[in-house]
Amino acid sequence: MKFIIAMQTKLEAVKKAAFNCVKKQEGQNTIEYIIMLGVVVGIALLVGTLVKNMMPEVFESVKQKIIGGVSSAE
């Protein structure tokens, strides 16, 4: 019987410790969302700049392929 009471006491202590641990964690707050947004915007700007620099070459390549395809079809 003492064993069961001791186990119940320990179980209650573990439950209380787990609850306190979860209770202290607040999840994501506004600062974390702002940091995340800043990282996403930074990556988007970087990718946008890289794509913008490559676009004239890509458009020229596509234009040449279209002109070449039209010329060979005639």
URZI-V795567 format. One record per pair of residues at least 12 apart in sequence whose ideal C-beta (glycine too) atoms are under 6 Angstrom apart, sorted by the first residue. I is the first residue (numbers start at 1). J is the second residue. D is the distance in Angstrom with one decimal. If there is no record, write none. Layout:
I | J | D
I | J | D
//
This chain:
none
//
